[in-house]
Amino acid sequence: MTDLIGAIVSPRDEWTERNVDGTPVDYGYGIIMDQYDDDFGTTYCHVFWPNMDSAWWEPHELILISKP
């Protein structure tokens, strides 16, 4: 997996939390702060979100807005 640290991302709608009315929560744009590959080869990205808590995401759950 290409190094994504510093990339700007947005979550895909199907992976975002939902409000009570069913609309997706606005995460804003996130910055990938760290990434690692587990023992099974799955890549995880630690994303800092301005409107949410930072969390670990898989790359397929994210839309790449800008490369580092």
Secondary structure, DSSP 8 states (H G I E B T S, - for coil): ----TT-EEEE-GGGS-B-TTS-B-----EEEEEEEE-TTS-EEEEEE-SSS--EEE-GGGEEEEE--
